[in-house]
Amino acid sequence: MKEEALVKEILALWDQIFELERLQQAEYERLGRSAALLNVPAAGPDRVVKIQDITLIQAEGRRCRVTLQSGESFLSNTAFSLTRAARDLGDWPQFQRVHEACLANLHHVEAVGSHPLQVRDYQLRLAGGQAVTVPETRAPLIMRWFGLDSLRKVEPFHRKWGAAYYLENLRPFPKPLRLMTSEELHQHFDHPRTGRFQVQEFMANFIWEYYQLMKRGLRPPVQGNIRTFWYLIKPVLGRAVTLQGEKHYAIMLGMFQRLVTRYKLFKFREFDFSDQGEQFYNPGDRQPQIVLLSEKTGHYRRLQALQKEFGVSIIGLGGMPSILTSEYFADALGQAIRNAPDRHKSAKIHLISITDYNPSGAIILKSFVTQLAHQGIKRLASVQSLLTPSRFSAEELQAVTEPLPMKTKADRTKAERWLAAGGGVNGQPLGIESEALILHGDRFREVFLEAYQQALSPSRIARRGDYDPLSIETTENLLQLRESQELF
């Protein structure tokens, strides 16, 4: 009996130990850490280390050097090869073979950049200060892990377990960039190998620094268009390089676009930029969830007439939409929907478009939908295109259709992709300008009214033919920032 009681007591103690281990593991997980341990056979006593503390395992002959986050390192014995280390750590995907002789913990990456000596290769910098070479052939592995499209300049602006973002090498400086001399600018932005001044990196840091100072009340909001900001950056850039107005202005627009759309570090409205497209959009007062858009601002007065009658939201894009205008429009649309008489009904947004029936018109529509998604309007209830060949008789089609441009390979590729999306007339590469419909007021109203009534009863919406402009394949930038280039 005593033995039975002893066995029960031992089993109860084991249960308590297992429960404590479970609670410990749960607490580690809550803190975003791991209690997992790795036993490393060493020349003396075996070393037991926390897996999360390992930054690097490097092959040294038949043994391995294990480096910890604290900076301490030790050698294993010959029983612990790099192959065994990779196998033992197989359940922890942050340990990656960044080159043949090295297993790195990507949770401890501080930065990634070009290798200072080997032109084609890269270099990891780990939390313990170690620098690890990454051959060009291993770069895709690192890019997939961090979700990057380049490893040339990576800084850990936001980090959770080592997550890093490609942020144009944004970093703090000892003094404001606008106050730096030519020598200081070159000191901070010259490429370490080529000696060339890195204009993109400078502009990204100038924009980011201005934003940081503005949020602290040390710089004023712009309260002008983006071209106004160019005149802030222009004199500073001119101290480092010979200015090339249009080229450098375009680079600045590209940097704003990347910081806003790719990295989402801020919104354009936080700079209090004015929107040059503001005069060509207006949310509706009765049915704001129904958005009527035209490709051309020249048609805006006709949109206004329909808005007055039906209370829908309207916007004239003026060609490819600008991400800045789309941001401001989405904000205004959201406010109108929140103030709508029936908020529940207004929550689902319907898009009715009058764009040219050709590849460019399809790409413009797809770009606008993509930009709305970037602003959080990701699932539209419906998208209806008013201009399709089915709106015209066979006789009318002969009068309104025109051949698509086919001079260049790019033209032909664009046409082929549009035809694959259901475009064309009777299988032929023919398009229709939106004026063929919109200039005929009564007919345009009739076509719009049909789409409007379907939007009010979504179950009645049916696609006209096989045309699906949103399915067109394109390599064009759908999140572009478009601004006037009148600089001087």
C-alpha positions in Angstrom: 0.0 0.0 0.0 2.8 2.3 0.8 4.4 1.7 -2.6 1.0 2.5 -4.3 0.7 5.7 -2.4 4.3 6.6 -3.3 3.6 5.9 -7.0 0.5 8.1 -6.9 2.4 10.9 -5.1 5.2 10.7 -7.8 2.6 10.8 -10.6 0.9 13.7 -9.0 4.2 15.6 -8.8 4.9 14.8 -12.4 1.5 16.2 -13.3 2.3 19.3 -11.4 5.6 19.7 -13.2 3.9 19.2 -16.6 1.3 21.8 -15.7 4.0 24.3 -14.6 5.8 23.7 -17.9 2.6 24.3 -19.8 1.9 27.5 -17.9 5.5 28.6 -18.4 5.2 27.9 -22.2 1.9 29.8 -22.3 3.5 32.8 -20.6 6.4 32.8 -22.9 4.1 32.7 -25.9 2.1 35.6 -24.4 5.3 37.6 -24.2 6.2 36.7 -27.7 9.1 34.5 -26.6 10.1 30.9 -26.6 11.3 28.7 -23.7 12.6 26.1 -26.1 16.2 24.9 -25.4 18.9 23.5 -27.6 21.5 21.0 -26.3 24.9 21.6 -27.9 27.6 18.9 -27.4 30.8 20.7 -26.5 34.4 19.8 -25.7 33.6 20.0 -22.0 30.1 19.8 -20.5 27.3 20.1 -23.0 25.9 23.6 -23.3 22.1 24.1 -23.0 21.0 27.4 -24.5 17.7 29.1 -25.2 17.0 28.9 -28.9 15.8 32.5 -29.0 19.2 33.6 -27.7 21.2 32.1 -30.6 22.1 34.6 -33.3 24.5 32.7 -35.4 26.0 29.2 -35.9 29.1 29.0 -38.1 31.0 26.0 -39.3 34.7 25.9 -38.2 36.1 22.7 -39.6 34.2 19.8 -38.3 32.8 21.8 -35.4 30.5 24.8 -35.0 30.8 28.1 -33.3 27.6 29.1 -31.6 27.2 32.9 -31.0 24.6 34.2 -28.6 22.7 37.5 -28.4 24.9 38.5 -25.5 28.0 38.4 -27.7 29.3 35.2 -26.0 30.3 32.4 -28.4 31.6 28.8 -27.8 32.7 25.8 -29.9 30.8 22.6 -30.1 32.5 19.2 -30.4 32.7 17.3 -33.7 29.3 15.6 -33.0 27.5 18.9 -33.6 28.0 19.8 -37.3 26.2 22.5 -39.2 24.0 19.9 -40.9 23.0 18.6 -37.5 22.3 22.2 -36.2 20.1 22.8 -39.2 18.2 19.5 -38.5 17.8 20.2 -34.8 16.5 23.7 -35.5 14.2 22.6 -38.4 11.1 23.5 -36.4 12.3 27.1 -36.1 12.1 28.7 -39.6 13.9 31.8 -38.5 17.1 29.8 -38.7 18.2 30.0 -42.4 21.3 28.8 -44.2 22.4 32.3 -45.5 25.5 30.7 -46.9 27.1 27.2 -46.9 29.0 27.7 -43.7 26.5 29.7 -41.7 23.1 29.4 -40.1 21.6 32.7 -39.0 18.7 33.6 -36.8 16.7 36.1 -38.9 14.8 37.2 -35.8 18.0 39.0 -34.8 18.7 40.8 -38.1 19.4 44.5 -37.5 19.9 45.5 -41.1 20.7 44.3 -44.6 22.6 46.1 -47.3 25.1 45.8 -50.1 28.4 44.1 -49.2 31.1 46.8 -48.8 33.6 44.9 -50.9 31.8 42.2 -53.0 29.6 44.1 -55.5 27.1 41.3 -56.2 26.7 40.1 -52.6 24.9 41.4 -49.5 25.6 41.7 -45.8 23.4 40.9 -42.8 24.1 42.8 -39.6 22.9 40.9 -36.5 21.8 42.2 -33.1 25.1 41.1 -31.5 27.1 43.2 -34.0 28.1 40.3 -36.3 28.3 40.9 -40.0 27.4 38.0 -42.2 27.9 37.7 -46.0 24.9 36.7 -48.0 25.8 35.5 -51.6 23.7 36.8 -54.4 22.2 33.3 -54.9 20.8 33.3 -51.3 19.2 36.7 -51.6 15.7 35.4 -52.7 15.5 33.4 -49.5 16.1 36.6 -47.4 13.7 38.6 -49.5 10.9 36.0 -49.2 11.4 35.9 -45.4 11.1 39.7 -45.0 8.7 40.3 -47.9 11.1 42.6 -49.7 11.9 43.2 -53.3 15.4 44.4 -52.6 18.2 43.9 -50.1 20.2 47.0 -50.9 19.0 49.1 -48.1 17.0 47.6 -45.2 16.6 49.2 -41.8 14.5 47.8 -38.9 12.2 50.8 -38.7 9.5 48.7 -37.1 10.7 45.5 -35.5 8.9 42.6 -33.9 11.1 39.5 -33.7 13.5 41.0 -36.1 11.0 42.0 -38.8 12.7 44.6 -41.1 11.3 46.8 -43.8 12.9 48.2 -47.0 12.8 51.8 -46.0 15.3 53.6 -48.2 17.8 53.6 -45.3 15.8 56.0 -43.2 17.8 57.1 -40.2 18.3 59.9 -37.7 21.0 62.6 -38.3 23.0 64.8 -35.9 21.4 68.0 -37.4 18.4 68.8 -39.7 19.1 68.0 -43.3 18.0 71.5 -44.5 20.8 73.0 -42.4 23.6 70.7 -43.6 26.5 72.0 -45.7 27.5 70.4 -49.0 30.3 68.5 -47.3 27.9 67.1 -44.6 25.4 66.0 -47.2 28.0 64.2 -49.1 29.3 62.6 -45.9 25.9 61.1 -45.2 24.6 60.3 -48.7 27.6 59.4 -50.9 27.6 55.8 -51.9 30.4 54.0 -50.0 31.8 52.3 -53.2 31.0 54.6 -56.1 31.1 58.0 -54.2 28.0 59.1 -56.1 25.4 61.1 -54.2 22.3 59.0 -53.6 19.5 61.3 -54.5 16.7 58.9 -53.7 18.0 58.1 -50.3 18.4 61.8 -49.5 14.9 62.6 -50.6 13.3 59.8 -48.6 15.1 60.9 -45.5 14.3 64.6 -46.1 10.6 63.8 -46.4 10.6 61.5 -43.4 12.5 64.0 -41.3 10.1 66.8 -42.3 7.2 64.7 -41.3 8.8 63.9 -37.9 9.5 67.5 -37.2 6.1 68.6 -38.4 4.4 66.1 -36.0 6.4 67.7 -33.1 5.3 71.2 -34.2 8.8 72.2 -35.3 7.9 72.5 -39.0 4.7 73.9 -40.5 2.2 71.8 -42.5 2.7 72.4 -46.2 -0.8 73.7 -47.0 0.0 73.7 -50.7 0.4 71.1 -53.4 3.3 68.6 -53.6 5.1 71.0 -55.9 5.3 73.3 -52.9 7.3 70.7 -51.1 9.7 70.5 -54.0 10.7 74.1 -53.3 11.6 73.1 -49.8 13.8 70.2 -50.9 15.3 71.9 -54.0 17.8 74.3 -52.4 19.1 71.6 -50.1 19.5 69.1 -52.9 21.2 71.9 -55.0 24.0 72.1 -52.4 25.0 68.5 -53.2 24.3 68.0 -56.9 23.5 69.9 -60.1 19.7 70.2 -60.2 17.8 68.5 -62.9 14.3 69.9 -62.4 11.9 67.4 -64.0 14.0 64.4 -63.2 14.6 65.2 -59.6 10.9 66.3 -59.1 9.8 62.9 -60.5 12.2 61.2 -58.0 10.6 63.1 -55.2 7.1 62.1 -56.3 8.3 58.5 -56.4 9.6 58.7 -52.9 6.3 60.1 -51.6 4.5 57.4 -53.3 6.7 54.6 -51.8 6.6 56.0 -48.3 2.8 56.3 -48.5 1.7 53.3 -50.5 4.4 50.7 -49.8 5.5 51.5 -46.3 2.3 53.3 -45.1 4.3 55.6 -42.8 1.9 58.5 -43.2 -1.0 59.9 -45.2 -0.8 62.8 -47.6 -3.4 64.6 -45.6 -1.0 64.7 -42.6 1.1 67.2 -44.6 -2.1 69.2 -45.3 -1.4 69.0 -49.0 -4.0 70.6 -51.3 -5.5 68.3 -53.8 -5.5 69.6 -57.4 -8.3 67.0 -58.2 -10.6 68.3 -55.5 -12.6 70.4 -58.0 -13.6 67.2 -59.8 -15.2 65.1 -57.2 -18.1 65.5 -54.8 -19.8 62.9 -52.5 -23.5 62.5 -52.9 -26.0 63.7 -50.3 -28.7 60.9 -50.8 -27.0 57.9 -52.3 -23.2 58.5 -51.6 -22.6 54.7 -51.8 -23.2 54.8 -55.5 -20.1 56.4 -57.2 -20.3 57.6 -60.8 -16.8 58.1 -62.3 -15.7 59.5 -65.6 -12.2 59.1 -67.1 -12.2 62.7 -68.4 -12.7 65.8 -66.3 -14.3 67.4 -69.4 -17.4 65.3 -68.7 -17.7 66.5 -65.1 -20.6 68.9 -65.8 -22.6 65.9 -67.1 -21.8 64.0 -63.9 -23.0 67.0 -61.9 -26.4 67.0 -63.6 -26.9 63.3 -62.7 -25.7 64.0 -59.1 -28.3 66.8 -58.7 -31.0 64.4 -59.9 -30.0 61.2 -58.0 -27.8 62.3 -55.2 -24.9 60.0 -56.1 -21.2 60.6 -55.6 -19.2 61.7 -58.6 -15.5 62.0 -59.6 -13.7 62.9 -62.8 -10.3 61.3 -62.9 -8.6 63.2 -65.7 -6.8 60.1 -67.0 -4.8 57.8 -64.7 -5.9 58.6 -61.1 -3.5 60.0 -58.5 -3.2 58.2 -55.2 -3.4 61.6 -53.4 -6.7 62.4 -55.0 -8.0 58.9 -54.3 -7.0 59.3 -50.6 -8.9 62.6 -50.2 -11.9 61.3 -52.2 -12.1 58.1 -50.0 -12.0 60.3 -46.9 -14.8 62.5 -48.2 -16.8 59.5 -49.4 -16.4 57.8 -46.0 -17.7 60.9 -44.2 -20.7 61.2 -46.6 -21.6 57.6 -46.0 -21.4 58.0 -42.2 -23.8 60.9 -42.5 -26.1 59.2 -45.0 -29.8 58.7 -44.0 -29.5 54.9 -44.1 -26.0 53.9 -42.9 -26.5 50.2 -43.1 -27.7 50.4 -46.7 -25.0 52.9 -47.6 -22.1 50.7 -46.4 -21.9 48.8 -49.7 -20.2 50.8 -52.4 -21.2 50.5 -56.0 -19.1 51.9 -58.8 -20.5 53.0 -62.2 -17.9 54.0 -64.7 -17.9 55.8 -68.0 -14.3 55.3 -69.3 -13.1 54.8 -72.9 -13.8 51.3 -74.2 -10.1 50.5 -74.9 -7.1 49.2 -73.0 -6.3 52.6 -71.4 -9.8 53.0 -70.1 -9.7 49.5 -68.5 -6.4 50.2 -66.8 -7.6 53.6 -65.5 -10.7 51.9 -64.0 -8.5 49.1 -62.5 -6.1 51.7 -61.1 -8.9 53.6 -59.4 -10.3 50.5 -57.8 -6.8 49.5 -56.7 -6.4 52.9 -55.1 -9.7 52.7 -53.3 -8.6 49.3 -51.9 -5.4 50.9 -50.7 -7.6 53.4 -48.8 -9.5 50.6 -47.1 -12.4 50.3 -49.6 -11.4 46.8 -50.6 -14.6 45.1 -51.5 -16.9 46.9 -53.8 -20.5 45.6 -54.1 -20.5 46.0 -57.8 -18.6 47.6 -60.7 -20.6 48.5 -63.8 -19.1 49.8 -67.1 -21.6 51.9 -69.0 -19.7 52.0 -72.3 -19.8 48.6 -74.1 -20.5 47.7 -77.7 -23.9 46.3 -76.7 -25.1 49.9 -76.2 -25.0 50.5 -80.0 -26.6 49.0 -83.1 -24.4 47.4 -85.8 -24.8 50.5 -87.9 -23.8 52.8 -85.0 -20.7 50.6 -84.2 -19.3 51.3 -87.6 -19.5 55.0 -86.9 -18.1 55.0 -83.3 -15.4 52.3 -83.3 -11.7 53.0 -84.0 -8.7 50.7 -84.3 -6.4 50.3 -81.3 -2.8 51.5 -81.6 -0.6 48.6 -82.8 2.6 50.3 -83.7 4.8 49.1 -80.9 5.2 45.8 -79.1 3.8 47.5 -75.9 0.7 48.6 -77.9 0.2 45.0 -79.2 0.7 43.4 -75.7 -1.8 45.9 -74.1 -4.3 45.2 -76.9 -4.0 41.4 -76.5 -4.5 41.6 -72.7 -7.5 43.8 -73.2 -9.1 41.4 -75.7 -8.4 38.6 -73.2 -10.5 40.6 -70.6 -13.4 40.5 -73.0 -12.7 43.8 -74.8 -12.9 44.5 -78.6 -15.8 44.4 -81.0 -16.7 41.1 -82.5 -13.2 39.8 -81.6 -11.5 42.7 -83.4 -9.1 45.1 -81.7 -11.5 48.1 -81.9 -12.3 50.6 -79.2 -14.9 53.3 -78.5 -14.3 56.8 -77.0 -16.6 57.7 -74.1 -17.9 60.7 -76.1 -19.9 58.3 -78.2 -22.2 57.8 -75.3 -21.8 60.7 -72.8 -22.4 63.5 -75.3 -25.9 62.2 -76.0 -27.5 63.4 -72.8 -30.8 61.6 -72.9 -29.2 58.3 -73.9 -26.4 58.6 -71.3 -29.1 59.3 -68.6 -31.0 56.2 -69.7 -28.0 54.0 -69.5 -26.9 55.4 -66.2 -30.5 55.0 -64.8 -30.4 51.3 -65.6 -27.1 50.9 -63.8 -28.3 53.1 -60.9 -31.5 51.0 -60.4 -29.4 47.8 -60.4 -27.1 49.2 -57.8 -30.1 49.9 -55.6 -31.1 46.2 -56.1 -27.7 44.4 -56.4 -29.4 41.0 -57.0 -30.5 42.4 -60.4 -27.0 43.3 -61.6 -25.8 41.4 -64.6 -22.6 41.9 -66.6 -23.2 43.1 -70.2 -21.4 40.5 -72.3 -18.0 39.1 -71.3 -16.3 42.4 -70.7 -14.4 42.5 -67.4 -12.0 45.5 -67.4 -10.8 44.8 -63.9 -9.3 41.4 -65.0 -6.9 43.1 -67.5 -3.3 42.2 -66.9 -1.0 45.1 -66.7 2.5 46.0 -65.5 1.7 49.7 -65.1 1.9 51.3 -61.6 -1.7 51.4 -60.4 -0.8 53.4 -57.3 1.0 56.3 -59.0 1.2 59.8 -57.6 0.4 62.2 -60.4 1.1 65.9 -60.1 1.8 68.8 -62.4 5.5 69.0 -63.5 5.5 72.8 -64.0 8.5 73.6 -61.9 9.9 76.9 -63.0 
